[in-house]
Amino acid sequence: DAGITQSPRHKVTETGTPVTLRCHQTENHRYMYWYRQDPGHGLRLIHYSYGVKDTDKGEVSDGYSVSRSKTEDFLLTLESATSSQTSVYFCAISRGGRNTEAFFGQGTRLTVV
Amino acid sequence: QQQVKQSPQSLIVQKGGISIINCAYENTAFDYFPWYQQFPGKGPALLIAIRPDVSEKKEGRFTISFNKSAKQFSLHIMDSQPGDSATYFCAATMEGGSEKLVFGKGMKLTVNP
């Protein structure tokens, strides 16, 4: 497996609380991504990063923020969790460039009650 | 709007049969089309990919067919095996740009023994 670690793997939190998910890579890849996976919606991009301190929004970024202070870490924060943010969250990394492959972490199952 | 449309949503085939998954895209700037395979409880993993300068790519039992004029591509799984039972996602991206992968909604394949 590519060197990607997501933490925590499972979390239950209450509505209105902030939550931070962490993605850590040991591959020194430039690009990092956060996706959420929901039945009937597939994988939807939340935010991505193309370098340290360089981030941009994806298609479902409302209610989420990210930070990347080091190459190896990409944090996803739910500022005030809502039930609609109950999902499985995947971090992915890629080197970028021609025929690049995206490697996914094992996912974090988040339940907002 | 959904940039990559995938069908069918689910498919059941018998062992030894052919599984076919279809995808259509809208953005003609896409230039790299990977397929990802996901087993329950795991992150997606790259299965096979194609660029629009070829019409077909084969790797073992897996073949991608690409029709640039129709903006469609498909995955064929020959001699389907129970171990192929998984969710399959088509995706598209523009290399050299933001490197964002846009995914279809996925197809759950069940191969009966």
Interface residues (C-beta under 8 A of the other chain):
Chain A: Y31 Y33 Y35 G40 H41 G42 L43 R44 L45 Y48 Y50 D56 G58 F90 A92 S94 G96 G97 R98 N99 T100 E101 A102 F103 F104 G105 Q106 G107
Chain B: Q6 Q9 Y32 P34 Y36 G41 K42 G43 P44 A45 L46 A49 R51 F89 E95 G96 S98 E99 K100 L101 V102 F103 G104 K105 G106
